[in-house]
């Protein structure tokens, strides 16, 4: 097996413009950091001067998501509106600005990895926050793609799974845990085949100690959460990755109800290679310590094939 690749480089990205709602504050942030605009009517008007709001394509975990167009260059964007009263956790951007934790987490991971949706700007309004995000011209949630295809050939599934694994590795190298990895939170660029991890609304900062809060989709919870109401970040992430791979190659969730998570995974995928079956079984081990680490997954023979 080839050795584990080094963590992705933190590449700089272009400086983002601040809203005309307020002059730029003395900044402590380096090049490429996310700017926060607002709050108030001028911030909203400034956004409307730059972006044209379109139809409503979907919902994020904690807000509505609209399509939009950046008027300066015609670039497509997605605009996620999160009501202020639904924001559970706050954080601090490098320039000292207080922002929803989702914005802070995206700011940490948006640079240096094409497999994560890019945050272009955050806008503060009186009753909500707007996240202006990149949007591929032709894209589809992985859940919709799988609904059309039912399941994927093993070779195709391996390529997509490897992309998600690389994005997750980048997040952890930046100290961020996504916590809600599922097909609905993965965007597929239909023109390039590139996947992008989206919706960090359930995300958290990576920690060595156990997490005791669970805000994501219950059917994706690891068995240790159901048993003990606690889980460790990497082990729970690997469990989610195992569920994702299962869905890619079989087209369905292995556990229809949360109670089924406590049952050891049995057969039903004999037509897959033994290497692929082994990855699924190891990721979905009932005991967290029996699951592979992210590094082990990177170096697994099936992923290196």
PyMOL commands that set and color helices and strands:
alter all, ss='L'
color gray80, all
select helices_A, chain A and resi 41-50+84-86+101-109+142-149+154-173+183-185+218-220+223-228+233-250+258-262+274-283+288-290+294-298+301-304
alter helices_A, ss='H'
color red, helices_A
select strands_A, chain A and resi 36-38+51-60+63-70+76-83+90-92+98-100+119-124+128-134+139-141+176-177+186-189+195-197+204-205
alter strands_A, ss='S'
color yellow, strands_A
deselect
rebuild
show_as cartoon
